Amino acid sequence: MATILLVGVDLFFRGKLDVLLDGHKLITTDSVDPPELVIVDLARVDADEVAETYPDVPIMGFTNHTDTAGLRAAHAAGLDRVVVRSALAERAPELVKELVT
């Protein structure tokens, strides 16, 4: 079980992640628990800020497939994994496992 910080994730998608990542502890920025992984919505949050705030934690960013600027910015910021929203929805457990093991 990993502690996963969700940054900028809307409530609807948070509900999906709650189901997909059952067994993991999903937290928000007001939590006192240190994260083992950060998942960030690149359409709502600046990738550079997240990378600077959590330099020692693996970060996975996601956005819509049409947000090419967001995808490029995430790669430039050095995020550990960048995926489109649909891939995260389809493969969340696998993607998380790759980054927290």
MIMARKOL-298524 format. One line per field, with one value per residue: residue number from 1; residue in one letter; x, y, z of N, C-alpha, C, O in turn. Coordinates in pm, 1 decimal, always signed. Example, Ala and Ser with C-alpha at 12.3 -4.5 7.8 and 13.67 -1.06 7.14 Angstrom:
<rs>
num 1; 2
residu A; S
nxx +1319.0; +1285.0
nyy -569.0; -225.0
nzz +780.0; +708.0
caxx +1230.0; +1367.0
cayy -450.0; -106.0
cazz +780.0; +714.0
cxx +1320.0; +1290.0
cyy -330.0; +3.0
czz +780.0; +787.0
oxx +1423.6; +1340.9
oyy -331.9; +113.8
ozz +846.5; +803.9
</rs>
This chain:
<rs>
num 1; 2; 3; 4; 5; 6; 7; 8; 9; 10; 11; 12; 13; 14; 15; 16; 17; 18; 19; 20; 21; 22; 23; 24; 25; 26; 27; 28; 29; 30; 31; 32; 33; 34; 35; 36; 37; 38; 39; 40; 41; 42; 43; 44; 45; 46; 47; 48; 49; 50; 51; 52; 53; 54; 55; 56; 57; 58; 59; 60; 61; 62; 63; 64; 65; 66; 67; 68; 69; 70; 71; 72; 73; 74; 75; 76; 77; 78; 79; 80; 81; 82; 83; 84; 85; 86; 87; 88; 89; 90; 91; 92; 93; 94; 95; 96; 97; 98; 99; 100; 101
residu M; A; T; I; L; L; V; G; V; D; L; F; F; R; G; K; L; D; V; L; L; D; G; H; K; L; I; T; T; D; S; V; D; P; P; E; L; V; I; V; D; L; A; R; V; D; A; D; E; V; A; E; T; Y; P; D; V; P; I; M; G; F; T; N; H; T; D; T; A; G; L; R; A; A; H; A; A; G; L; D; R; V; V; V; R; S; A; L; A; E; R; A; P; E; L; V; K; E; L; V; T
nxx +84.1; +66.8; +120.9; -38.3; -20.7; -260.0; -273.3; -442.6; -643.9; -966.6; -1287.5; -1453.3; -1274.1; -1110.2; -1279.7; -1285.2; -1016.4; -1005.2; -1143.7; -995.2; -743.8; -764.1; -673.4; -451.3; -343.1; -495.8; -420.5; -449.9; -305.1; -330.0; -272.9; -81.0; +78.1; +367.4; +407.4; +446.7; +427.3; +333.3; +49.1; -49.3; -272.0; -216.1; -349.4; -448.2; -255.3; +73.1; +345.1; +619.0; +614.1; +518.1; +721.2; +935.6; +844.8; +827.6; +1088.4; +1213.1; +1033.7; +860.8; +684.7; +383.7; +231.6; -74.2; -294.1; -536.5; -542.6; -529.4; -393.8; -123.9; +69.1; +72.6; +161.2; +418.4; +533.1; +534.2; +714.3; +942.1; +971.9; +1063.8; +912.0; +847.5; +680.1; +455.5; +131.9; -162.5; -495.1; -685.5; -525.9; -431.4; -671.3; -729.4; -508.5; -418.4; -342.7; -118.3; +57.4; +107.3; +229.5; +469.7; +606.2; +625.8; +761.4
nyy -118.2; +210.3; +556.5; +805.2; +1115.9; +1333.8; +1586.0; +1861.1; +1704.9; +1647.7; +1599.2; +1403.0; +1242.4; +1167.2; +996.2; +780.2; +702.5; +626.6; +384.7; +238.2; +227.9; +83.2; -5.1; +149.8; +451.6; +745.8; +1084.8; +1441.8; +1770.9; +1879.8; +1686.9; +1525.8; +1312.5; +1187.4; +1166.3; +877.3; +873.8; +1105.9; +1213.0; +1410.6; +1643.1; +1772.3; +1962.6; +2135.9; +2211.1; +2345.3; +2181.2; +2224.4; +2347.7; +2141.2; +1950.9; +2089.6; +2115.0; +1853.7; +1706.9; +1464.0; +1261.2; +1022.1; +1130.6; +1130.7; +1258.0; +1356.5; +1424.6; +1541.6; +1388.6; +1577.2; +1790.2; +1891.5; +2082.1; +2073.5; +1811.3; +1826.8; +2019.8; +1878.7; +1671.2; +1828.5; +1930.8; +1716.1; +1506.9; +1181.4; +1002.6; +1042.0; +1050.5; +1005.7; +1095.5; +889.2; +658.9; +645.4; +599.7; +347.2; +188.4; +234.2; +85.8; -67.7; +133.2; +279.4; +83.2; +46.7; +279.3; +292.5; +75.6
nzz +0.0; -97.0; -17.3; -182.0; -322.1; -447.3; -678.7; -785.2; -891.3; -1005.6; -840.8; -962.8; -1116.9; -909.0; -768.3; -947.9; -933.5; -665.6; -673.1; -865.4; -749.5; -515.9; -191.7; -178.8; -18.6; -73.0; -75.3; -7.2; -48.0; +206.1; +389.3; +647.1; +606.8; +445.4; +92.8; -123.1; -385.4; -635.4; -804.3; -1063.6; -1213.9; -1510.8; -1656.4; -1474.3; -1292.6; -1259.3; -1397.8; -1343.3; -1088.8; -923.9; -959.2; -844.7; -582.0; -487.9; -506.9; -447.6; -477.5; -671.3; -961.6; -1137.1; -1413.8; -1570.2; -1845.6; -2087.5; -2414.0; -2611.7; -2509.9; -2588.4; -2522.8; -2243.7; -2203.4; -2317.4; -2145.6; -1905.6; -1960.1; -1999.8; -1744.1; -1612.6; -1504.5; -1374.8; -1501.6; -1769.2; -1880.5; -2082.6; -1984.9; -2030.1; -2042.9; -1782.0; -1650.7; -1749.2; -1681.4; -1419.4; -1172.1; -1263.6; -1358.8; -1124.4; -969.0; -1109.0; -1042.5; -764.1; -665.9
caxx +0.0; +143.4; +53.6; -33.6; -71.1; -330.0; -260.5; -525.1; -733.5; -1105.6; -1359.0; -1501.4; -1163.4; -1066.2; -1365.0; -1236.9; -888.9; -1035.1; -1181.7; -886.2; -626.3; -808.3; -560.2; -355.1; -395.7; -494.8; -422.9; -440.6; -193.8; -348.5; -239.3; +49.6; +153.9; +452.1; +368.2; +543.5; +403.3; +245.8; -23.7; -88.3; -349.5; -137.0; -437.6; -487.6; -141.7; +198.6; +435.0; +743.3; +590.0; +508.8; +854.8; +1017.5; +793.2; +849.1; +1202.5; +1258.8; +918.5; +820.7; +568.0; +316.5; +140.2; -168.8; -379.0; -607.2; -453.6; -520.5; -314.2; +15.6; +154.6; +85.4; +245.6; +556.5; +578.7; +559.9; +840.8; +1048.1; +987.0; +1130.9; +824.5; +890.7; +589.1; +354.0; +35.1; -291.0; -595.7; -748.3; -430.7; -432.3; -797.9; -726.7; -394.8; -369.2; -266.3; +10.7; +142.3; +148.6; +323.6; +599.0; +672.5; +643.1; +836.4
cayy +0.0; +333.5; +683.1; +875.4; +1252.8; +1378.3; +1731.6; +1917.0; +1603.3; +1682.5; +1500.9; +1294.4; +1151.5; +1115.0; +881.2; +669.4; +656.5; +556.1; +248.0; +173.8; +212.9; +29.0; -57.5; +258.2; +564.3; +867.5; +1202.1; +1572.8; +1850.0; +1914.8; +1570.6; +1530.1; +1195.0; +1210.9; +1079.1; +790.7; +901.9; +1219.5; +1209.8; +1549.4; +1677.1; +1875.0; +2066.4; +2222.7; +2245.3; +2362.4; +2067.1; +2271.0; +2369.9; +2011.4; +1891.7; +2162.0; +2090.9; +1713.7; +1663.0; +1328.5; +1171.2; +998.1; +1208.7; +1091.9; +1359.6; +1314.3; +1527.4; +1494.2; +1362.1; +1696.5; +1891.7; +1865.8; +2175.4; +2019.3; +1691.8; +1873.0; +2086.3; +1774.5; +1606.7; +1926.1; +1945.5; +1597.1; +1413.9; +1042.9; +937.0; +1131.2; +968.7; +1069.7; +1062.2; +759.7; +553.5; +635.2; +536.4; +206.6; +112.0; +297.4; -1.3; -103.0; +251.7; +309.8; -21.6; +74.1; +393.9; +283.0; -44.0
cazz +0.0; -107.4; +7.6; -310.5; -317.8; -567.7; -692.3; -891.9; -945.8; -976.8; -759.3; -1046.2; -1146.5; -778.6; -742.2; -1029.9; -878.9; -540.2; -708.5; -937.3; -663.8; -388.4; -116.3; -162.8; +57.5; -154.7; +11.2; -71.4; +4.3; +347.0; +470.1; +712.1; +564.0; +327.8; -19.9; -189.3; -526.5; -662.3; -930.9; -1087.6; -1333.5; -1578.6; -1709.1; -1364.4; -1207.4; -1332.1; -1377.8; -1280.6; -946.1; -857.1; -962.1; -747.5; -448.0; -451.1; -587.4; -414.4; -484.7; -810.3; -1002.2; -1260.6; -1460.6; -1673.2; -1904.9; -2206.6; -2526.9; -2696.3; -2439.4; -2623.9; -2448.0; -2108.2; -2210.9; -2338.8; -2023.2; -1805.5; -1996.3; -1975.5; -1598.9; -1562.7; -1434.8; -1392.5; -1596.6; -1824.0; -1953.4; -2110.0; -1884.0; -2058.0; -2006.8; -1636.3; -1613.1; -1790.1; -1629.9; -1296.8; -1081.3; -1323.8; -1362.8; -987.6; -927.6; -1173.4; -980.9; -618.3; -624.1
cxx +88.3; +56.4; +73.4; -98.2; -135.7; -327.0; -343.8; -623.7; -877.1; -1177.1; -1408.4; -1390.5; -1106.7; -1148.7; -1322.3; -1107.4; -908.4; -1067.2; -1063.6; -766.2; -664.9; -689.2; -449.6; -422.5; -382.2; -512.0; -421.9; -331.2; -210.6; -317.5; -101.0; +137.2; +241.1; +413.0; +483.9; +534.8; +311.7; +181.0; -81.5; -164.2; -280.7; -221.4; -472.2; -371.1; -15.3; +296.1; +564.6; +727.0; +585.6; +646.5; +947.1; +974.7; +824.9; +967.3; +1245.2; +1148.1; +886.6; +690.6; +515.6; +217.0; +47.1; -246.3; -451.1; -510.2; -437.1; -433.5; -165.4; +111.6; +177.3; +174.6; +392.3; +612.7; +613.0; +690.6; +957.6; +1074.9; +1052.9; +1043.9; +863.9; +806.6; +485.7; +262.0; -87.9; -392.9; -656.0; -655.9; -425.2; -559.1; -797.1; -621.5; -338.8; -290.5; -126.9; +107.4; +193.4; +253.5; +463.0; +676.0; +696.9; +716.8; +984.3
cyy +124.1; +452.6; +768.3; +1012.1; +1287.2; +1530.4; +1777.1; +1819.3; +1637.4; +1568.1; +1381.3; +1192.8; +1093.0; +991.3; +759.2; +612.3; +583.1; +409.4; +173.7; +143.2; +168.5; -35.3; +44.3; +371.3; +690.5; +987.6; +1328.8; +1652.4; +1888.9; +1798.7; +1588.1; +1412.4; +1228.9; +1115.8; +992.3; +807.9; +1022.3; +1197.2; +1348.8; +1564.3; +1796.1; +1986.2; +2169.1; +2275.1; +2252.1; +2249.7; +2108.7; +2290.1; +2239.4; +1945.7; +1958.9; +2132.9; +1950.2; +1655.1; +1517.9; +1223.9; +1147.2; +1072.7; +1155.4; +1201.6; +1303.1; +1434.8; +1464.7; +1477.8; +1483.1; +1805.9; +1868.8; +1959.3; +2124.2; +1896.6; +1730.0; +1936.8; +1984.4; +1702.4; +1700.7; +1944.3; +1823.2; +1502.3; +1270.9; +966.8; +1038.7; +1046.2; +1052.8; +1015.9; +923.4; +644.0; +535.4; +565.3; +386.2; +124.6; +165.2; +203.9; -38.0; +15.0; +288.3; +209.0; +1.7; +183.5; +380.1; +157.6; -25.2
czz +0.0; -70.4; -117.4; -295.9; -451.3; -571.0; -811.6; -952.6; -906.5; -905.2; -840.4; -1073.4; -1017.7; -742.6; -821.4; -972.8; -746.8; -567.5; -770.9; -847.9; -523.4; -317.5; -98.5; -85.7; -28.7; -62.8; -72.6; -0.7; +150.3; +441.1; +533.0; +671.6; +443.6; +214.6; -68.3; -340.9; -534.7; -798.6; -951.5; -1219.1; -1399.7; -1640.2; -1600.8; -1281.3; -1292.4; -1297.3; -1308.4; -1130.9; -868.9; -850.8; -860.3; -603.8; -398.3; -529.2; -563.8; -420.5; -632.3; -842.4; -1135.1; -1296.1; -1566.4; -1723.3; -2024.4; -2322.6; -2617.9; -2635.3; -2465.6; -2550.0; -2305.9; -2104.1; -2229.8; -2213.4; -1914.8; -1833.8; -1967.2; -1826.4; -1535.6; -1482.3; -1470.1; -1493.5; -1640.5; -1910.2; -1986.5; -2009.9; -1905.8; -2021.7; -1855.7; -1589.3; -1644.0; -1716.1; -1498.6; -1205.6; -1134.5; -1321.4; -1224.8; -941.0; -985.5; -1101.0; -831.3; -574.0; -639.5
oxx +174.0; -65.2; +186.3; -215.9; -73.7; -372.7; -318.5; -682.1; -906.7; -1131.8; -1405.5; -1409.7; -1059.5; -1094.4; -1322.8; -1090.0; -836.3; -1023.3; -1035.1; -695.9; -605.2; -613.7; -363.1; -544.9; -271.1; -605.2; -396.6; -272.0; -112.6; -334.9; -15.1; +257.3; +193.9; +388.3; +601.0; +622.3; +222.9; +249.2; -154.6; -126.8; -287.2; -169.1; -520.5; -386.1; +1.5; +325.5; +614.9; +815.5; +643.1; +683.8; +1028.2; +1058.7; +846.7; +948.7; +1306.7; +1166.1; +885.3; +598.6; +590.2; +128.5; +84.1; -262.1; -428.4; -407.6; -340.4; -402.7; -90.6; +223.7; +288.8; +254.3; +480.3; +727.7; +709.9; +768.5; +1060.7; +1188.5; +1092.9; +1094.9; +908.1; +856.0; +433.6; +307.6; -112.7; -378.5; -675.2; -703.1; -415.6; -554.9; -858.1; -641.6; -221.3; -180.1; -29.6; +224.4; +310.0; +354.2; +563.1; +799.0; +781.9; +732.8; +1061.5
oyy +140.4; +450.7; +800.2; +1022.9; +1271.5; +1596.0; +1736.6; +1848.7; +1654.3; +1453.8; +1268.7; +1072.5; +979.3; +892.9; +647.5; +490.7; +487.4; +320.8; +59.8; +44.3; +211.5; -111.3; +27.5; +384.5; +736.9; +992.8; +1324.9; +1604.8; +1928.2; +1812.3; +1657.0; +1412.1; +1292.4; +997.7; +1028.2; +763.1; +1039.4; +1166.4; +1399.2; +1506.9; +1908.1; +2092.9; +2277.9; +2372.7; +2174.2; +2226.4; +2035.4; +2253.2; +2228.6; +1890.5; +1891.6; +2126.8; +1930.3; +1563.4; +1456.4; +1111.2; +1242.0; +1077.2; +1137.3; +1233.9; +1213.6; +1534.2; +1348.4; +1545.5; +1490.4; +1904.4; +1831.2; +1919.7; +2131.1; +1880.1; +1672.5; +1911.4; +2002.0; +1675.5; +1657.4; +1970.5; +1826.5; +1425.5; +1243.3; +877.5; +1113.8; +977.9; +1156.8; +905.5; +848.4; +540.7; +422.9; +481.7; +307.7; +5.9; +142.8; +239.4; -39.1; -0.4; +324.4; +246.4; -21.4; +180.7; +450.5; +135.9; -116.0
ozz +86.8; -89.0; -154.7; -261.5; -556.5; -477.4; -925.0; -1056.9; -788.2; -909.0; -790.8; -1055.4; -1017.9; -692.4; -769.4; -964.4; -718.3; -494.2; -733.9; -868.6; -424.7; -378.2; -12.6; -87.9; -54.4; +17.5; -193.0; +96.1; +213.7; +562.2; +478.1; +698.8; +349.3; +238.7; -56.3; -415.1; -451.2; -896.4; -866.2; -1321.4; -1349.0; -1672.4; -1632.3; -1207.8; -1386.2; -1180.1; -1223.2; -1053.7; -760.6; -747.3; -796.7; -514.0; -278.8; -609.3; -650.9; -374.4; -710.8; -760.7; -1231.3; -1216.9; -1642.4; -1652.4; -2057.4; -2328.6; -2693.7; -2702.4; -2375.4; -2518.0; -2254.2; -2011.8; -2165.8; -2177.5; -1841.0; -1742.4; -1915.7; -1786.7; -1419.2; -1400.8; -1581.6; -1562.4; -1558.0; -2002.0; -1925.6; -1957.5; -1810.1; -1974.3; -1806.8; -1499.0; -1571.4; -1690.5; -1469.4; -1164.5; -1059.1; -1286.6; -1209.4; -880.8; -917.7; -1098.4; -776.9; -453.9; -608.8
</rs>
